């Protein structure tokens, strides 16, 4: 039950804002819908791993949430490394973001 609660907190405070920011940045650079969809899937699939990290490192939730809300941390810094799927999605997104200066 505690893990479910932490997963909900991580989703609301970290994953949802990251996903919204990444969608906005990718839309601004006119990235293909497939890349945007990959990042959305990445964000959704990263939730269990991020919730596990929150259980192991409660202070991380606070600092990550603050970094996300103040935009000190880019979405790809938190989502990258959560799975092979996310690594591929982040790499594809970075290709568009870096080439267009976003």
SERO-4910 file (N, C-alpha, C, O; in steps of 0.05 Angstrom, whole numbers):
BEGIN
 pado doro    nc1    nc2    nc3   cac1   cac2   cac3    cc1    cc2    cc3    oc1    oc2    oc3
  Unk    A     16    -24      0      0      0      0     17     25      0     11     45    -14
  Unk    A     39     25     15     56     48     16     69     52    -11     73     75    -20
  Unk    A     77     31    -24     89     33    -51     69     45    -71     77     61    -88
  Unk    A     44     37    -69     23     49    -86     20     79    -82     17     94   -100
  Unk    A     21     86    -56     19    115    -49     43    130    -60     40    152    -71
  Unk    A     66    119    -57     90    132    -67     90    134    -97     98    154   -109
  Unk    A     80    113   -110     78    113   -139     59    135   -149     65    149   -168
  Unk    A     37    139   -134     19    161   -141     32    188   -137     29    206   -154
  Unk    A     47    191   -115     61    217   -110     82    222   -131     84    244   -142
  Unk    A     98    202   -137    118    205   -158    105    211   -185    116    228   -200
  Unk    A     83    199   -191     69    204   -216     60    233   -218     64    246   -238
  Unk    A     48    243   -196     37    270   -197     59    291   -195     57    312   -209
  Unk    A     79    287   -178     99    307   -174    122    307   -193    135    327   -197
  Unk    A    128    284   -204    151    281   -221    145    273   -250    151    288   -269
  Unk    A    132    250   -253    129    239   -280    110    256   -297    116    262   -320
  Unk    A     87    263   -286     67    279   -302     79    306   -311     77    313   -334
  Unk    A     92    321   -293    104    346   -303    127    342   -323    130    357   -342
  Unk    A    142    321   -319    164    315   -338    152    308   -365    162    318   -386
  Unk    A    131    292   -365    119    285   -390    107    309   -404    110    312   -428
  Unk    A     94    327   -390     82    351   -401    104    369   -413    101    379   -435
  Unk    A    126    372   -398    148    389   -408    160    377   -433    166    392   -452
  Unk    A    165    351   -433    177    339   -456    158    340   -480    167    346   -503
  Unk    A    133    336   -476    113    338   -498    114    366   -510    113    370   -534
  Unk    A    115    386   -493    115    414   -502    141    420   -517    139    432   -539
  Unk    A    164    412   -507    189    417   -521    190    403   -548    198    415   -568
  Unk    A    180    378   -549    181    363   -574    161    375   -594    167    376   -618
  Unk    A    138    384   -585    119    397   -603    130    423   -614    126    429   -637
  Unk    A    145    438   -598    157    463   -607    176    459   -630    178    475   -648
  Unk    A    191    436   -629    211    431   -650    199    414   -672    213    405   -690
  Unk    A    173    410   -670    159    395   -691    170    367   -695    174    357   -717
  Unk    A    175    353   -672    184    326   -674    161    308   -683    137    315   -678
  Unk    A    167    286   -696    145    268   -705    129    258   -681    139    255   -659
  Unk    A    104    252   -687     86    242   -666     96    216   -654     92    210   -631
  Unk    A    111    200   -670    121    175   -660    142    180   -638    142    165   -619
  Unk    A    158    200   -640    178    207   -620    163    216   -595    171    209   -572
  Unk    A    143    233   -598    128    242   -575    114    219   -561    113    218   -537
  Unk    A    103    201   -577     89    177   -565    109    159   -550    103    148   -529
  Unk    A    133    157   -561    154    141   -548    161    153   -521    164    138   -501
  Unk    A    163    179   -519    170    192   -494    147    189   -474    151    186   -450
  Unk    A    122    190   -484     99    187   -467     99    159   -455     95    155   -431
  Unk    A    105    139   -472    106    111   -462    129    108   -443    126     94   -423
  Unk    A    151    120   -448    174    119   -430    167    130   -403    172    118   -383
  Unk    A    154    153   -402    147    166   -377    128    147   -361    131    144   -337
  Unk    A    109    136   -375     89    118   -361    103     93   -351     97     84   -329
  Unk    A    121     82   -367    134     57   -359    156     61   -338    164     42   -325
  Unk    A    165     85   -335    186     91   -315    175     93   -287    190     92   -268
  Unk    A    149     96   -284    137    100   -258    144     79   -238    152     86   -215
  Unk    A    142     53   -244    149     33   -224    178     35   -214    183     32   -190
  Unk    A    196     39   -232    224     41   -224    229     66   -208    244     66   -188
  Unk    A    217     88   -215    220    113   -200    206    110   -172    216    121   -153
  Unk    A    184     95   -171    171     90   -145    189     73   -127    191     78   -103
  Unk    A    202     54   -139    222     37   -124    244     55   -113    253     52    -90
  Unk    A    254     73   -129    275     91   -120    265    109    -98    279    114    -79
  Unk    A    240    117   -100    228    134    -79    227    119    -52    231    130    -31
  Unk    A    221     93    -54    220     77    -29    248     75    -17    251     76      7
  Unk    A    268     71    -34    295     68    -24    308     95    -15    324     95      3
  Unk    A    300    116    -29    312    143    -24    290    164    -21    285    179    -40
  Unk    A    277    165      2    255    185      5    264    214      0    248    230    -11
  Unk    A    288    221      7    297    248      2    299    254    -28    296    277    -36
  Unk    A    304    234    -44    306    237    -73    279    248    -84    279    265   -102
  Unk    A    257    238    -73    230    247    -83    228    278    -79    219    292    -97
  Unk    A    236    287    -56    233    316    -50    251    332    -69    243    351    -81
  Unk    A    277    324    -71    295    340    -87    288    337   -117    289    357   -131
  Unk    A    280    314   -126    273    311   -154    248    327   -160    246    340   -181
  Unk    A    228    326   -143    203    342   -147    210    372   -149    200    386   -166
  Unk    A    226    381   -130    234    410   -131    249    416   -156    244    437   -169
  Unk    A    267    399   -164    282    404   -189    264    404   -213    268    420   -232
  Unk    A    245    386   -214    226    385   -236    209    410   -237    206    423   -258
  Unk    A    198    418   -214    179    440   -213    193    467   -218    181    486   -229
  Unk    A    219    469   -211    233    494   -216    248    493   -243    262    512   -250
  Unk    A    246    470   -257    258    466   -283    288    466   -282    301    474   -302
  Unk    A    300    458   -259    329    456   -257    338    430   -269    362    427   -276
  Unk    A    320    411   -271    327    384   -282    311    380   -308    287    384   -308
  Unk    A    324    372   -329    311    366   -354    298    338   -352    309    320   -339
  Unk    A    275    334   -365    261    308   -363    279    284   -370    278    263   -357
  Unk    A    296    288   -390    312    265   -399    333    257   -378    342    234   -378
  Unk    A    339    275   -359    358    268   -338    346    249   -318    360    232   -307
  Unk    A    320    251   -314    307    233   -295    297    208   -309    299    186   -298
  Unk    A    285    211   -332    273    188   -346    294    170   -359    291    146   -360
  Unk    A    316    182   -368    337    166   -381    349    147   -360    353    155   -337
  Unk    A    354    123   -368    366    104   -350    346     87   -335    354     69   -320
  Unk    A    320     93   -338    300     77   -323    295     51   -337    286     31   -325
  Unk    A    299     50   -364    296     25   -379    309     28   -406    316     51   -414
  Unk    A    313      6   -420    325      7   -447    306     23   -465    315     38   -483
  Unk    A    280     19   -461    260     33   -477    262     63   -474    261     78   -493
  Unk    A    266     71   -449    269    100   -443    295    111   -455    295    133   -465
  Unk    A    316     95   -453    341    104   -464    338    109   -494    348    129   -504
  Unk    A    324     92   -508    320     95   -537    302    119   -543    307    134   -561
  Unk    A    281    123   -527    263    145   -531    277    172   -525    274    191   -540
  Unk    A    293    173   -504    308    197   -497    328    204   -519    331    227   -526
  Unk    A    341    183   -530    361    188   -551    347    199   -576    357    218   -588
  Unk    A    324    188   -583    309    198   -606    299    227   -601    301    244   -619
  Unk    A    290    233   -577    280    260   -571    304    279   -571    301    302   -582
  Unk    A    326    272   -560    349    289   -560    359    296   -588    368    319   -593
  Unk    A    356    278   -606    363    283   -634    348    308   -644    360    325   -657
  Unk    A    322    309   -639    306    331   -648    311    356   -631    313    378   -642
  Unk    A    313    353   -605    317    376   -588    344    389   -593    346    414   -594
  Unk    A    365    373   -596    392    384   -600    395    397   -627    408    417   -630
  Unk    A    382    385   -647    385    396   -674    369    422   -678    375    437   -697
  Unk    A    351    427   -661    334    451   -664    338    470   -641    323    490   -638
  Unk    A    357    464   -624    364    483   -602    344    485   -580    342    506   -568
  Unk    A    329    465   -575    308    467   -553    319    456   -527    305    456   -507
***
